[in-house]
Every structure is written in structure tokens, then in C-alpha cells.
Amino acid sequence: MKLTAGAQLRSLVEGATLMSSAIQALQRSAPHPIGPGIKAKKSYSTDEGKFALPNAGPGLQRLRELCTRSVFGLSNEESKAAWASLLQTPRLLLLHPSPVGNWRDPDGSVVTSDRLRQLSLISVFRHDNEALDDGVATDARFAGLGTLTLALAESGGGTSDAWLTTTWHDSTRSFVSALEPVFSAAGLAHTSAGVSIAVVFNGDQIDLTPQDLQASIRASAAVAGVEVRLINLSSGQNAAYVSQVLSRRTSDQLFIVGSGTQVDEVALTFGSSRGFERVVRAAGESVDDVVQDLRERFATAAGVSPSLQIRLPRETGAARKSSSIPFPFAGEPNECLHLNDGRRYLSDPTSGLYWTRDTAGHAQVPFKTYTKTSTQLKFESDRDAQGGKISNKRKGHVLYTIDLQNLNACSNPLTHKG
């Protein structure tokens, strides 16, 4: 069967291995000499045949020692179970193309390419007592990605040696980053999960011309299974034209990278017609930061949360929506400015800040504040229900600057304070 990147990321998360089952498997009788939880004659079935784990020799010793190492902060038993499960029942098994030329193993020995087979073993793990506390997992999930290199015996069949390199991940961002080269090497096709995203860059702030940068962004999208269109908007280009191009294409979401009048105009036009909940501003002070942020956001768009779960609404039925929380400043607002999407910006008569409700509707982050210049409103901070600043909130959609010419004054500000 032809595997696809997007389908696998979500299915890995949906089919996360239960740690209690992995621990129970340690009691299996007649285990492999590598250790408990692995069958004595464990082999991997692929399109090119079956390839077995070594039962003797230096490869066995390497794998046996590796499986005694700690995984994150897990107990000794849990760590053993995670290693055994990854080797015995990986949720995803990928056979890589045969290496070209001879291969020198970590010990310096040369193995001819015709005898080498390389597999990736991939799983996500979850705890039995995993629960959501206001949308956040109380017991974090983690993922394992192992690259198993097997040297086939020169005669008589079987495996003469083996090497395993493994990375463990506790976030979707880290996991996706590790999957990108693995999926690419295994030749997985990119099939969209049904989500199309336009990414508009401020070309004066982020140089999108390097091919490796574009390739990295596209690889992240491919792993998540989303279709991505990259648009570089520099000062010499027309924001209205870009908006027109976007209007002719069916994009489910718009990601903005950078800030400034041009990209803000595109965000405003797209949000006004498609809904501002579909506009996301990528975070990061460097190109690498932006790419890392996009990794996480592509996965989220495909339905995988930043903590390796299927994305769930953050609020429960008992949570208060921000629309029911009163603005936390005293007195009658001096001014109320309206965007054409219905959002209102109310001025605090004491601080001079302009307050608006968070469009995501989260009770945990109900407000955003702006300062006013002679030409714009400029984003100042996220605010809690009491008016305090929230400094560690990851940015979703934020209009960092709003031209005053796009705002209309309200004749009765007090009616909108609530």
C-alpha cells in the first residue's frame, strides 16, 4: 500500500500505544535475547521480504544495551516497555531505499550496500491516566523514532549485525521536524488531508528565495498532510493583487509571516471575507523560529495538537466565553472604533489603551490591547479577565497594526462596553 505523510501523522497520534499494554508485554514468555517484550524470532515484513533482529553478535549487544537507557523521565520499567514496544510493534514501519555504495558502520567496519537494509520504526505513546485539564494533557505523550540498520548475513540468511539510532520527542513540533527527512528518504507521497493553506511572507523581512527554506516549509506541510501555497509579498508588490489571487483560490486558512501595512492589508481582506478565525500570524524572531512555528501550526491545521494529541477544543462546556466577561477598565470609554468585520476597539479613559475581545473566544485570554498613534492602532499585549498582561501566550491571529483609515468611530461607545 502506498503510504502518505499526512495520513500517517494523524494515524500515529490516533493510534498511540497505551503504556500499560507495553508494560504488560514485558511479561511475555520466551523473549528475544535483546530483552523482555520482544518476541524471540522477531522480524519485520516488508515489500522486499522479512528481515530479522540479530540473535547473536555485536548487533545484539548494541541493541540490548540501548534498551536499558532511560526515556525522558519515565521509570525503569516504563523505559524498558517503550524501547521494547518500538522494536516489537512500531505503529509505522518504513523501509528505506537501499544505500548507494558501501557503508561504514559506527565501529569502522565496511558493509557492502547489497547487504544493508534500513528501516524506520515510529510510534506515539500515551499513559493510561492521560486526562485533559482545561484542554492540556496531565500526563504528556511522547513519540519514538528509530532508524534500524540491518546487515544481512553473507550466507545462510539471517542478520549478522545491527545498529539503531533513536530520538524521543515530547512535542509535535520536535516530532514533525524529525519525521521530515525520514519520510523524504522513504519516498512517502504527499497527499493533502483536505486542508489548504496560503502562507504570505513580508519579503522585506523574511527572504523566501533560498530553495532550502522553501523546501523546509514544504516538507513540514507534507508531513502534516496539508497543501501549502507560498507567496512572497515585498514592498514593490501590490497587496490588493495578492488578495485578489487568494480570492480566486480555495484556501482554508491564511498564515501571515512578518508584519507591516502590505501583509496586514492582505490579512484584513482575507479575514473580512473568510473569517478572522482563519487568519494566523506565525511567531518567531528568526527564519528558523518561523519554520519551527509553521511546523506546529501545519500539524494543528491537520488536527494534531502541539502535545501529540488529536486536537480538542480548549474550553469545556463550563468555561466562560470571553464575550461574557466585562471589560476590566473603569469608566466610560472615550472612543469606540469598529472594523468592518464587527470587532470593536474601546479606549480606556485612564491608560489610553484600546481594548478588544480575543476573536478565538477563549476565557483564558479574553482580551487584547492596542496603543494608538496618529495613523494606526498597534498591538500591545494579551490580557486576562482582570486586565493583567499575559506574556507566554502563543499568538494565533493578531492584527499587529490596524490603519485608522480602516476603522469607523462609534457614536455611543458605552453601549459596547458590556
VENZIRA-V185763 format. One record per pair of residues at least 12 apart in sequence whose ideal C-beta (glycine too) atoms are under 10 Angstrom apart, sorted by the first residue. I is the first residue (numbers start at 0). J is the second residue. If there is no record, write none. Layout:
[[I	J] [I	J]]
//
This chain:
[[0	46] [1	186] [1	187] [1	188] [1	190] [2	91] [2	92] [2	93] [2	182] [2	185] [2	186] [2	187] [2	188] [2	190] [3	182] [3	187] [3	188] [3	189] [3	190] [3	191] [3	192] [3	221] [3	224] [4	175] [4	178] [4	179] [4	181] [4	182] [4	183] [4	185] [4	187] [4	188] [4	189] [4	190] [4	191] [4	192] [4	218] [4	220] [4	221] [4	222] [4	223] [4	224] [5	187] [5	188] [5	189] [5	190] [5	191] [5	192] [5	193] [5	194] [5	220] [5	221] [5	222] [5	223] [5	224] [5	225] [5	226] [5	297] [5	298] [5	301] [5	302] [5	303] [6	187] [6	188] [6	190] [6	192] [6	224] [6	301] [7	90] [7	91] [7	93] [7	121] [7	178] [7	182] [7	187] [7	222] [7	224] [8	91] [8	121] [8	123] [8	171] [8	174] [8	175] [8	178] [8	182] [8	192] [8	221] [8	222] [8	223] [8	224] [8	297] [8	298] [8	301] [8	302] [8	303] [8	307] [9	192] [9	223] [9	224] [9	298] [9	301] [9	302] [9	303] [9	309] [9	310] [10	90] [10	91] [10	123] [11	89] [11	90] [11	91] [11	121] [11	122] [11	123] [11	142] [11	174] [11	178] [11	303] [11	307] [12	90] [12	123] [12	125] [12	140] [12	142] [12	171] [12	174] [12	298] [12	301] [12	302] [12	303] [12	304] [12	306] [12	307] [12	308] [12	309] [12	310] [13	90] [13	123] [13	302] [13	303] [13	308] [13	309] [14	90] [14	91] [14	122] [14	123] [14	125] [15	90] [15	122] [15	123] [15	124] [15	125] [15	126] [15	129] [15	140] [15	141] [15	142] [15	307] [15	308] [15	309] [16	80] [16	81] [16	84] [16	85] [16	88] [16	89] [16	90] [16	122] [16	123] [16	124] [16	125] [16	140] [16	142] [16	143] [17	84] [17	124] [17	125] [17	126] [17	127] [17	129] [18	73] [18	76] [18	77] [18	80] [18	81] [18	84] [18	124] [18	125] [18	126] [18	127] [18	128] [18	129] [18	138] [18	140] [18	141] [19	77] [19	80] [19	125] [19	126] [19	127] [19	128] [20	80] [20	84] [20	88] [20	124] [20	127] [21	36] [21	76] [21	77] [21	79] [21	80] [21	81] [21	82] [21	83] [21	84] [21	85] [21	87] [21	88] [21	122] [21	124] [22	36] [22	74] [22	76] [22	77] [22	79] [22	80] [22	81] [22	83] [22	84] [22	127] [23	36] [23	80] [24	36] [24	37] [24	38] [24	80] [24	83] [24	84] [24	87] [24	88] [25	37] [25	76] [25	79] [25	80] [25	83] [25	84] [27	39] [27	83] [27	87] [30	83] [30	87] [31	51] [31	52] [31	53] [31	54] [31	59] [31	62] [31	63] [31	66] [31	83] [31	86] [31	87] [32	52] [32	53] [32	54] [32	55] [32	59] [32	60] [32	62] [32	63] [33	52] [33	53] [33	54] [33	58] [33	59] [33	60] [33	61] [33	62] [33	63] [33	64] [33	65] [33	66] [33	82] [33	83] [33	86] [33	87] [33	161] [34	62] [34	63] [34	64] [34	65] [34	66] [34	67] [34	79] [34	82] [34	83] [34	86] [35	66] [35	76] [35	79] [35	80] [35	83] [36	66] [36	79] [36	80] [36	81] [36	82] [36	83] [36	84] [36	85] [36	86] [36	87] [36	88] [37	52] [37	62] [37	66] [37	82] [37	83] [37	84] [37	85] [37	86] [37	87] [37	88] [38	52] [38	83] [38	86] [38	87] [38	88] [39	52] [39	54] [40	52] [40	54] [41	54] [41	86] [41	87] [41	88] [42	149] [42	157] [42	158] [43	86] [43	89] [43	92] [43	94] [43	116] [43	118] [43	120] [43	147] [43	149] [44	92] [44	94] [45	92] [45	93] [45	94] [45	116] [45	118] [46	94] [47	94] [47	97] [47	116] [48	94] [48	116] [48	151] [49	156] [50	94] [50	116] [50	117] [50	118] [50	147] [50	149] [50	151] [50	157] [50	158] [50	161] [51	149] [51	151] [51	152] [51	156] [51	157] [51	158] [51	161] [52	86] [52	87] [52	147] [52	149] [52	157] [52	158] [52	161] [52	163] [53	149] [53	150] [53	152] [53	157] [53	158] [53	159] [53	160] [53	161] [54	157] [54	158] [55	157] [55	158] [55	159] [56	150] [56	152] [56	158] [56	159] [56	160] [56	161] [57	104] [57	106] [57	108] [57	159] [57	160] [57	161] [57	162] [58	104] [58	147] [58	148] [58	149] [58	150] [58	158] [58	159] [58	160] [58	161] [58	162] [58	163] [59	158] [59	160] [59	161] [60	161] [61	104] [61	105] [61	106] [61	160] [61	161] [61	162] [61	163] [62	82] [62	86] [62	147] [62	161] [62	162] [62	163] [65	82] [65	86] [65	145] [65	162] [65	163] [65	164] [65	165] [66	78] [66	79] [66	81] [66	82] [66	83] [66	85] [66	86] [66	163] [66	165] [67	79] [67	82] [68	82] [68	165] [68	167] [69	81] [69	82] [69	167] [70	82] [70	85] [70	124] [70	141] [70	143] [70	165] [70	167] [71	139] [71	141] [71	167] [71	168] [71	169] [72	139] [72	141] [72	169] [73	124] [73	126] [73	141] [73	167] [77	124] [77	126] [78	167] [80	124] [81	122] [81	124] [81	141] [81	143] [81	165] [81	167] [82	143] [82	145] [82	163] [82	165] [82	167] [84	120] [84	122] [84	124] [84	143] [85	120] [85	121] [85	122] [85	124] [85	142] [85	143] [85	144] [85	145] [85	147] [85	163] [85	165] [85	167] [86	120] [86	122] [86	143] [86	145] [86	147] [86	163] [86	165] [87	120] [88	120] [88	122] [89	118] [89	119] [89	120] [89	121] [89	122] [89	143] [89	144] [89	145] [89	147] [90	120] [90	121] [90	122] [90	123] [90	124] [90	142] [90	143] [91	119] [91	120] [91	121] [91	122] [91	123] [91	144] [91	178] [91	181] [91	182] [91	185] [91	187] [92	118] [92	119] [92	120] [92	121] [92	122] [92	147] [92	185] [93	117] [93	118] [93	119] [93	120] [93	121] [93	146] [93	178] [93	181] [93	182] [93	184] [93	185] [93	186] [93	187] [94	116] [94	117] [94	118] [94	119] [94	185] [94	186] [95	115] [95	116] [95	117] [95	118] [95	119] [95	146] [95	147] [95	148] [95	181] [95	184] [95	185] [95	186] [96	117] [96	184] [96	185] [96	186] [97	112] [97	113] [97	114] [97	115] [97	116] [97	117] [98	110] [98	111] [98	112] [98	113] [98	115] [98	116] [98	117] [98	148] [99	112] [100	112] [101	113] [101	114] [101	115] [102	114] [102	115] [102	117] [102	148] [102	150] [102	162] [104	148] [104	150] [104	160] [104	161] [104	162] [105	148] [105	162] [105	164] [106	160] [106	162] [108	150] [108	160] [110	148] [110	149] [110	150] [110	151] [110	153] [110	159] [110	160] [110	162] [111	150] [111	151] [111	153] [113	151] [114	149] [114	150] [114	151] [114	152] [114	153] [114	158] [114	159] [114	160] [115	148] [115	149] [115	150] [115	151] [115	160] [116	147] [116	148] [116	149] [116	150] [116	151] [116	158] [116	161] [117	146] [117	147] [117	148] [117	149] [117	162] [117	184] [117	185] [118	145] [118	146] [118	147] [118	148] [118	149] [118	163] [118	185] [119	144] [119	145] [119	146] [119	147] [119	178] [119	181] [119	182] [119	184] [119	185] [120	143] [120	144] [120	145] [120	146] [120	147] [120	163] [120	165] [121	142] [121	143] [121	144] [121	145] [121	146] [121	174] [121	177] [121	178] [121	181] [121	182] [122	141] [122	142] [122	143] [122	144] [122	145] [123	140] [123	141] [123	142] [123	143] [123	144] [123	168] [123	171] [123	174] [123	303] [123	307] [123	308] [124	139] [124	140] [124	141] [124	142] [124	143] [124	167] [124	307] [125	138] [125	139] [125	140] [125	141] [125	307] [125	308] [126	138] [126	139] [126	140] [126	141] [129	308] [131	308] [131	311] [131	312] [131	313] [131	315] [132	315] [133	313] [133	314] [133	315] [133	317] [133	318] [133	361] [133	362] [133	363] [134	304] [134	306] [134	308] [134	310] [134	311] [134	312] [134	313] [134	314] [134	315] [134	318] [134	361] [134	363] [135	304] [135	305] [135	306] [135	308] [135	311] [135	313] [136	304] [136	306] [136	307] [136	308] [136	311] [139	169] [139	170] [139	306] [139	307] [139	308] [140	168] [140	169] [140	170] [140	171] [140	174] [140	304] [140	306] [140	307] [140	308] [141	167] [141	168] [141	169] [141	170] [141	173] [141	174] [141	306] [141	307] [142	166] [142	167] [142	168] [142	169] [142	170] [142	171] [142	173] [142	174] [142	175] [142	177] [142	178] [142	307] [143	165] [143	166] [143	167] [143	168] [143	174] [143	177] [144	164] [144	165] [144	166] [144	167] [144	168] [144	173] [144	174] [144	177] [144	178] [144	181] [145	163] [145	164] [145	165] [145	166] [145	167] [146	162] [146	163] [146	164] [146	165] [146	166] [146	180] [146	181] [146	184] [147	161] [147	162] [147	163] [147	164] [147	165] [148	160] [148	161] [148	162] [148	163] [148	164] [149	161] [149	162] [149	163] [150	162] [166	181] [168	307] [169	306] [169	307] [170	294] [170	295] [170	304] [170	305] [170	306] [170	307] [171	223] [171	294] [171	295] [171	296] [171	297] [171	298] [171	299] [171	303] [171	304] [171	305] [171	306] [171	307] [171	308] [171	310] [172	219] [172	291] [172	292] [172	293] [172	294] [172	295] [172	296] [172	298] [172	305] [172	306] [172	307] [173	291] [173	294] [173	295] [173	307] [174	222] [174	294] [174	298] [174	303] [174	307] [175	218] [175	219] [175	220] [175	222] [175	223] [175	291] [175	293] [175	294] [175	295] [175	297] [175	298] [175	303] [176	215] [176	218] [176	219] [176	222] [176	290] [176	291] [176	294] [176	295] [177	222] [178	218] [178	219] [178	221] [178	222] [178	223] [178	294] [179	214] [179	215] [179	217] [179	218] [179	219] [179	221] [179	222] [179	294] [180	218] [181	222] [182	218] [182	221] [182	222] [183	214] [183	218] [183	221] [183	222] [187	221] [187	222] [188	221] [189	217] [189	218] [189	220] [189	221] [189	222] [189	223] [189	224] [189	225] [189	226] [189	227] [190	221] [190	224] [190	226] [191	220] [191	221] [191	223] [191	224] [191	225] [191	226] [191	227] [191	301] [192	223] [192	224] [192	225] [192	226] [192	297] [192	300] [192	301] [192	302] [192	303] [193	224] [193	225] [193	226] [193	251] [193	301] [193	302] [194	220] [194	223] [194	224] [194	225] [194	226] [194	227] [194	250] [194	251] [194	252] [194	297] [194	299] [194	300] [194	301] [194	302] [195	225] [195	226] [195	227] [195	228] [195	248] [195	249] [195	250] [195	251] [195	252] [195	300] [196	220] [196	223] [196	225] [196	226] [196	227] [196	228] [196	229] [196	250] [196	251] [196	252] [196	253] [196	254] [196	277] [196	279] [196	293] [196	296] [196	297] [196	300] [196	301] [197	226] [197	227] [197	228] [197	229] [197	230] [197	241] [197	244] [197	245] [197	248] [197	249] [197	250] [197	251] [197	252] [197	253] [197	254] [197	255] [197	265] [197	269] [198	216] [198	220] [198	227] [198	228] [198	229] [198	230] [198	231] [198	250] [198	252] [198	253] [198	254] [198	255] [198	256] [198	279] [198	281] [198	289] [198	293] [198	296] [198	297] [199	228] [199	229] [199	230] [199	231] [199	232] [199	238] [199	241] [199	242] [199	245] [199	253] [199	254] [199	255] [199	256] [199	257] [199	261] [199	262] [199	265] [199	266] [199	269] [199	278] [200	212] [200	216] [200	229] [200	230] [200	231] [200	232] [200	233] [200	254] [200	255] [200	256] [200	257] [200	262] [200	281] [200	289] [201	231] [201	232] [201	233] [201	234] [201	255] [201	256] [201	257] [201	258] [201	259] [201	260] [201	261] [201	262] [201	263] [201	265] [202	230] [202	231] [202	232] [202	233] [202	234] [202	235] [202	236] [202	256] [202	257] [202	261] [202	262] [203	231] [203	232] [203	233] [203	234] [203	235] [203	257] [203	259] [203	261] [203	262] [204	233] [204	256] [204	257] [204	258] [204	259] [204	262] [204	286] [204	289] [205	231] [205	256] [205	257] [205	281] [205	283] [205	285] [205	286] [205	289] [206	231] [206	233] [206	286] [207	229] [207	230] [207	231] [207	232] [207	233] [207	256] [207	286] [208	231] [209	286] [212	229] [212	286] [212	287] [212	289] [212	290] [213	227] [213	229] [213	231] [215	286] [215	287] [215	290] [215	291] [215	293] [215	294] [216	229] [216	254] [216	256] [216	289] [216	290] [216	293] [216	294] [216	297] [217	229] [218	290] [218	294] [219	290] [219	291] [219	292] [219	293] [219	294] [219	295] [219	296] [219	297] [219	298] [220	293] [220	294] [220	296] [220	297] [220	298] [220	300] [220	301] [221	297] [222	294] [222	297] [222	298] [222	301] [223	293] [223	294] [223	295] [223	296] [223	297] [223	298] [223	299] [223	300] [223	301] [223	302] [223	303] [224	297] [224	298] [224	300] [224	301] [224	302] [224	303] [225	251] [225	252] [225	296] [225	297] [225	298] [225	299] [225	300] [225	301] [226	249] [226	250] [226	251] [227	250] [227	254] [227	293] [227	297] [227	300] [228	244] [228	245] [228	248] [228	250] [229	254] [229	256] [230	244] [230	245] [230	253] [230	256] [230	262] [230	265] [231	256] [232	255] [232	256] [232	257] [232	259] [232	261] [232	262] [232	264] [232	265] [233	261] [234	259] [234	260] [234	261] [235	261] [236	261] [237	261] [237	264] [238	259] [238	260] [238	261] [238	262] [238	263] [238	264] [238	265] [238	266] [238	267] [238	268] [239	261] [239	264] [239	265] [239	268] [240	265] [241	261] [241	262] [241	264] [241	265] [241	268] [241	269] [242	264] [242	265] [242	266] [242	267] [242	268] [242	269] [242	271] [242	272] [243	268] [244	265] [245	265] [245	268] [245	269] [245	272] [245	273] [246	268] [246	269] [246	272] [246	273] [250	269] [250	273] [250	277] [251	273] [251	277] [251	300] [252	269] [252	273] [252	274] [252	276] [252	277] [252	278] [252	279] [252	296] [252	297] [252	299] [252	300] [252	396] [253	265] [253	266] [253	268] [253	269] [253	270] [253	273] [253	275] [253	277] [253	278] [253	279] [253	280] [253	396] [254	266] [254	277] [254	278] [254	279] [254	280] [254	281] [254	289] [254	292] [254	293] [254	296] [254	297] [254	300] [254	396] [255	269] [255	278] [255	279] [255	280] [255	281] [255	396] [255	397] [255	398] [255	399] [256	279] [256	280] [256	281] [256	282] [256	283] [256	286] [256	289] [256	290] [256	292] [256	293] [257	280] [257	281] [257	283] [257	289] [257	399] [258	280] [258	377] [258	378] [258	397] [258	398] [258	399] [258	400] [259	399] [259	400] [260	374] [260	375] [260	400] [260	402] [262	280] [262	399] [262	400] [263	280] [263	375] [263	398] [263	399] [263	400] [263	401] [263	402] [263	405] [264	402] [264	405] [265	278] [266	278] [266	279] [266	280] [266	396] [266	397] [266	398] [266	399] [266	401] [267	338] [267	339] [267	340] [267	398] [267	401] [267	402] [267	405] [270	338] [270	339] [270	340] [270	342] [270	358] [270	396] [270	398] [271	338] [271	339] [271	340] [271	341] [271	405] [272	340] [274	340] [274	358] [274	396] [275	338] [275	340] [275	341] [275	342] [275	358] [275	359] [275	395] [275	396] [275	398] [276	358] [276	359] [276	360] [276	395] [276	396] [277	396] [278	358] [278	395] [278	396] [278	397] [278	398] [279	292] [279	293] [279	296] [279	299] [279	300] [279	394] [279	395] [279	396] [279	397] [280	292] [280	296] [280	378] [280	394] [280	395] [280	396] [280	397] [280	398] [280	399] [281	293] [281	295] [281	296] [281	394] [282	295] [282	296] [282	393] [282	394] [282	395] [282	397] [283	394] [292	393] [292	394] [295	393] [296	393] [296	395] [298	310] [299	395] [305	393] [312	361] [313	359] [313	360] [313	361] [313	362] [313	363] [313	364] [314	359] [314	360] [314	361] [314	362] [314	363] [315	362] [317	362] [318	360] [318	361] [318	362] [318	363] [319	360] [319	361] [319	362] [319	363] [319	365] [319	384] [320	356] [320	360] [320	361] [320	362] [320	365] [321	356] [321	357] [321	358] [321	359] [321	360] [321	361] [321	362] [321	363] [321	364] [321	365] [321	366] [321	384] [322	356] [322	357] [322	360] [322	362] [322	365] [322	417] [323	362] [323	365] [323	417] [324	356] [324	357] [324	362] [324	365] [324	366] [324	383] [324	384] [324	385] [324	417] [325	365] [325	384] [325	416] [325	417] [326	345] [326	347] [326	354] [326	355] [326	356] [326	365] [326	366] [326	382] [326	384] [326	386] [326	415] [326	416] [326	417] [327	347] [327	354] [327	365] [327	366] [327	382] [327	383] [327	384] [327	385] [327	386] [327	387] [328	345] [328	346] [328	347] [328	348] [328	349] [328	350] [328	352] [328	354] [328	366] [328	368] [328	382] [328	386] [328	416] [329	347] [329	348] [329	349] [329	386] [330	347] [330	348] [330	349] [330	413] [330	416] [331	345] [331	346] [331	348] [331	412] [331	413] [331	416] [332	344] [332	345] [332	346] [332	347] [332	348] [332	353] [332	354] [332	409] [332	412] [332	413] [332	415] [332	416] [333	345] [333	346] [333	347] [333	348] [333	349] [333	351] [333	353] [333	412] [334	346] [334	348] [334	353] [334	371] [334	406] [334	408] [334	409] [334	412] [335	353] [335	354] [335	406] [335	407] [335	408] [335	409] [335	410] [335	411] [335	412] [335	413] [335	414] [335	415] [335	416] [336	353] [336	355] [336	369] [336	371] [336	376] [336	401] [336	403] [336	405] [336	406] [336	407] [336	408] [336	409] [336	412] [337	405] [337	406] [337	407] [337	408] [337	409] [337	415] [338	355] [338	376] [338	398] [338	401] [338	405] [338	406] [338	407] [339	405] [339	406] [339	407] [340	358] [341	358] [342	355] [342	356] [342	358] [342	367] [342	398] [342	401] [342	406] [343	355] [343	356] [343	406] [343	409] [343	412] [343	415] [343	416] [343	417] [344	356] [344	367] [344	368] [344	369] [344	371] [344	376] [344	401] [344	406] [344	409] [344	415] [345	366] [345	409] [345	412] [345	413] [345	415] [345	416] [345	417] [346	369] [346	371] [346	412] [347	368] [347	386] [348	412] [350	368] [350	370] [350	379] [350	386] [351	370] [351	371] [352	366] [352	367] [352	368] [352	369] [352	370] [352	371] [352	376] [352	379] [352	380] [352	382] [352	386] [353	367] [353	368] [353	369] [353	370] [353	371] [353	376] [353	377] [353	379] [353	401] [353	406] [354	366] [354	367] [354	368] [354	369] [354	379] [354	382] [354	386] [354	416] [355	367] [355	368] [355	369] [355	376] [355	378] [355	382] [355	398] [355	401] [356	417] [357	381] [357	382] [357	392] [357	395] [357	396] [357	397] [358	395] [358	396] [358	397] [358	398] [359	395] [359	396] [361	381] [361	392] [361	395] [362	383] [362	384] [363	381] [363	383] [363	384] [363	389] [363	392] [364	381] [364	382] [364	383] [364	384] [364	389] [364	392] [364	393] [364	395] [365	381] [365	382] [365	383] [365	384] [365	385] [365	386] [365	389] [366	380] [366	381] [366	382] [366	383] [366	384] [366	385] [366	386] [366	389] [367	379] [367	380] [367	381] [367	382] [367	389] [367	392] [367	397] [367	398] [368	380] [368	381] [368	382] [368	386] [368	388] [369	398] [369	399] [369	400] [369	401] [371	401] [371	403] [371	406] [372	400] [372	403] [373	403] [374	400] [374	401] [374	402] [374	403] [374	404] [375	399] [375	400] [375	401] [375	402] [375	403] [375	404] [375	405] [375	406] [376	398] [376	399] [376	400] [376	401] [376	402] [376	403] [376	405] [376	406] [377	398] [377	399] [377	400] [377	401] [378	394] [378	397] [378	398] [378	399] [378	400] [378	401] [379	399] [380	392] [381	393] [381	394] [381	395] [381	397]]
//
